[in-house]
Amino acid sequence: MTEAHLFALGLALAALSGVRAYLTVFGLGLAGLAGWVDLPPALAVASSPWVLGTAGVLTLVEFTADKIPGVDSGWDLLHTLLRVPVGAFLAAATLSPDGDLGAGAATAGAATALLTHALKAGSRAAINTSPEPLSNWLVSLLEDALAVGGITLVFAYPWVVLTIVVGTLLAVALAVWWLLRLLLSPFRRPAPAG
């Protein structure tokens, strides 16, 4: 793989970890263990039985916790402390041919994971204002499907996954900017003279 390919793979994995860190590590380790992909040396630890077992159990716990309104927001808050470092590690380890983790790749991975995590946590907090649980379950299942689909595609088409992630982040940023402009527009108008 070229360095650009590895960079896209690292950022795409970091973005996925911002949504589902345990599932991303589990999928990565499973792909390495099954021989579907040659993991860089620093990521080989993901295919360890201990890491796979722990990530698999935590994936099931997260799958359940993420379906309960209120619990999912607490889970997201707690996992802000986990998803960002996992994203930093995945990006840096992907670009590390000798096991030394670079600060630039770690920073890019952390920023990417933080952005996708903020998007996920913010949208889930807004959805939790709805009194019925159906929307919460549907969004959670959609996140699960996106994470599984992203992990499935990321090894063969990291540029596609990275493009989808960046496009989604830009679309959300534009929507937030538009919404803020709309909400703040009454305060910007000058007072009538007279």
Secondary structure as the mmCIF struct_conf table of DSSP 4:
data_model
#
loop_
_struct_conf.conf_type_id
_struct_conf.id
_struct_conf.beg_label_comp_id
_struct_conf.beg_label_asym_id
_struct_conf.beg_label_seq_id
_struct_conf.end_label_comp_id
_struct_conf.end_label_asym_id
_struct_conf.end_label_seq_id
HELX_RH_AL_P HELX_RH_AL_P1 GLU A 3 SER A 17
TURN_TY1_P TURN_TY1_P1 GLY A 18 VAL A 19
HELX_RH_AL_P HELX_RH_AL_P2 ALA A 21 ALA A 34
TURN_TY1_P TURN_TY1_P2 GLY A 35 GLY A 35
BEND BEND1 TRP A 36 VAL A 37
HELX_RH_3T_P HELX_RH_3T_P1 PRO A 41 SER A 47
BEND BEND2 SER A 48 SER A 48
HELX_RH_AL_P HELX_RH_AL_P3 PRO A 49 ALA A 65
TURN_TY1_P TURN_TY1_P3 ASP A 66 LYS A 67
BEND BEND3 ILE A 68 ILE A 68
TURN_TY1_P TURN_TY1_P4 PRO A 69 GLY A 70
HELX_RH_AL_P HELX_RH_AL_P4 VAL A 71 THR A 94
TURN_TY1_P TURN_TY1_P5 LEU A 95 LEU A 95
BEND BEND4 PRO A 97 GLY A 99
HELX_LH_PP_P HELX_LH_PP_P1 ASP A 100 GLY A 102
HELX_RH_AL_P HELX_RH_AL_P5 ALA A 103 ILE A 127
TURN_TY1_P TURN_TY1_P6 ASN A 128 THR A 129
BEND BEND5 SER A 130 PRO A 133
HELX_RH_AL_P HELX_RH_AL_P6 LEU A 134 VAL A 154
TURN_TY1_P TURN_TY1_P7 PHE A 155 ALA A 156
HELX_RH_AL_P HELX_RH_AL_P7 PRO A 158 ARG A 188
BEND BEND6 ARG A 189 ARG A 189
HELX_LH_PP_P HELX_LH_PP_P2 PRO A 190 ALA A 193
#
